[in-house]
């Protein structure tokens, strides 16, 4: 293996990161354009294709990682859409003085995605879900988005994920 080759774990991590970006794009489209989940998924292949172009991923890597990116991102979006009322209610309860519709759309949808992941993807470590959400908020949101997303997710974990958090190994 050359020094520029990725290990299977790094490739999986990269695929998951891209899958979260893909999910975020789907949720953002539904939210901002007022599209139904069915309509979002109808156009999902085109959305993913445009994202691959923007990521400048080579064809061989696209063939290798594409199915995992599409599968994980789509499943994550489906979990949000299936549990939207519960997830949105949790966000509103934790954001105190910020109604959901007053939040920046990107922050709102990152929170939706991350909470769906925390609730419905127990194989993903809590810290990974939070760190990825905060990174996406820093990349796509305002200068304060990372802190806002981290605060809401931290409160969510303390209130809703105690049993799961206790069972996860401590990473140093």
C-alpha positions in Angstrom: 0.0 0.0 0.0 1.4 3.4 -0.9 1.3 6.3 1.4 -1.5 7.9 -0.6 -3.7 4.7 -0.5 -6.7 4.7 1.9 -7.2 1.9 4.3 -10.7 0.3 4.3 -11.6 2.2 7.4 -10.6 5.5 5.9 -12.5 4.8 2.7 -15.6 3.8 4.8 -15.2 7.0 6.8 -15.0 9.1 3.7 -18.1 7.3 2.2 -20.0 8.0 5.4 -19.0 11.7 5.4 -20.2 12.0 1.8 -23.4 10.1 2.6 -24.2 12.6 5.3 -23.6 15.4 2.9 -25.9 13.7 0.4 -28.6 13.2 3.1 -28.2 16.9 4.1 -28.8 17.9 0.5 -32.0 15.7 0.3 -33.3 17.1 3.6 -32.4 20.7 2.6 -34.2 20.3 -0.8 -37.4 19.0 0.9 -37.3 21.7 3.5 -36.5 24.8 1.4 -38.4 23.9 -1.7 -41.3 22.3 0.2 -40.9 19.0 -1.6 -42.5 15.8 -0.4 -40.1 12.9 0.5 -41.4 11.0 -2.5 -40.4 13.9 -4.8 -37.0 14.3 -3.2 -36.3 10.6 -3.7 -37.5 10.8 -7.2 -34.8 13.3 -8.0 -32.2 11.8 -5.6 -30.1 10.1 -8.3 -29.7 13.4 -10.1 -28.8 15.1 -6.8 -26.2 12.5 -6.1 -24.7 12.8 -9.6 -24.3 16.5 -9.1 -22.7 16.0 -5.8 -20.2 13.5 -7.2 -19.3 16.2 -9.8 -18.8 18.8 -7.1 -16.7 16.4 -5.0 -14.5 15.7 -8.1 -14.4 12.0 -7.3 -12.8 9.9 -9.9 -14.9 7.3 -11.8 -13.2 4.3 -10.2 -13.7 5.7 -6.7 -17.2 6.7 -7.6 -18.0 3.1 -8.6 -16.5 1.7 -5.4 -17.9 4.2 -2.9 -21.1 5.3 -4.7 -23.4 2.4 -3.5 -22.4 3.0 0.1 -22.8 6.7 -0.1 -26.2 6.4 -1.8 -27.4 3.7 0.6 -26.4 5.3 3.9 -27.5 8.8 2.8 -30.8 7.6 1.6 -31.5 5.5 4.7 -30.6 8.4 6.9 -33.0 10.7 5.1 -35.7 8.0 5.2 -35.3 7.8 9.0 -35.7 11.5 9.3 -38.8 11.6 7.1 -40.4 8.6 8.9 -39.8 10.2 12.3 -40.0 13.9 11.4 -42.5 15.0 13.9 -40.7 13.4 16.8 -37.3 14.8 15.7 -38.6 18.3 15.0 -40.3 18.3 18.4 -37.0 17.3 20.1 -35.1 20.1 18.3 -37.7 22.7 19.3 -37.7 21.6 23.0 -33.9 21.8 23.1 -33.5 25.1 21.3 -35.5 27.0 23.9 -35.9 30.5 22.3 -35.5 29.4 18.7 -38.5 28.1 16.9 -37.6 25.6 14.2 -38.7 27.9 11.4 -36.4 30.7 12.8 -33.3 28.6 12.6 -31.0 28.8 9.6 -32.2 26.1 7.2 -28.8 24.4 7.1 -28.6 24.2 10.9 -32.1 22.9 11.1 -31.4 20.1 8.6 -28.1 19.2 10.1 -29.8 18.7 13.4 -32.6 16.7 11.8 -30.0 14.4 10.1 -27.9 14.0 13.2 -30.8 13.2 15.5 -32.1 10.7 13.1 -28.7 9.1 13.1 -28.4 9.1 16.9 -31.8 7.5 17.3 -31.8 5.0 14.5 -28.2 4.0 13.7 -26.9 2.5 16.9 -23.9 1.1 15.0 -22.6 4.6 14.6 -20.8 5.9 17.7 -22.5 8.9 19.3 -19.3 10.9 19.1 -19.0 10.2 15.3 -22.5 11.4 14.6 -22.0 14.6 16.6 -18.5 15.3 15.2 -19.7 14.9 11.6 -22.7 17.1 12.2 -20.6 19.8 13.8 -18.1 19.6 10.9 -20.9 20.0 8.4 -22.3 22.9 10.3 -18.9 24.6 10.3 -18.5 23.9 6.6 -21.9 24.9 5.3 -23.4 27.1 8.1 -22.6 30.4 9.7 -19.6 31.1 12.0 -21.8 30.2 15.0 -23.4 27.1 13.4 -20.9 24.6 14.8 -21.4 25.8 18.4 -25.2 25.8 18.0 -25.4 22.3 16.5 -22.9 21.0 19.1 -25.0 22.5 22.0 -28.3 21.1 20.8 -26.9 17.6 20.1 -25.0 17.5 23.4 -28.3 18.3 25.2 -30.1 15.7 23.1 -27.6 13.0 23.9 -27.8 13.8 27.7 -31.6 13.6 27.6 -32.3 10.8 25.1 -29.2 8.6 24.7 -28.0 7.9 28.3 -28.3 4.1 28.0 -26.6 4.0 24.7 -23.9 6.4 25.8 -23.1 4.3 28.9 -22.6 1.2 26.7 -20.2 2.8 24.2 -16.5 2.3 24.9 -14.5 5.4 25.8 -12.1 6.4 23.1 -8.8 8.0 23.9 
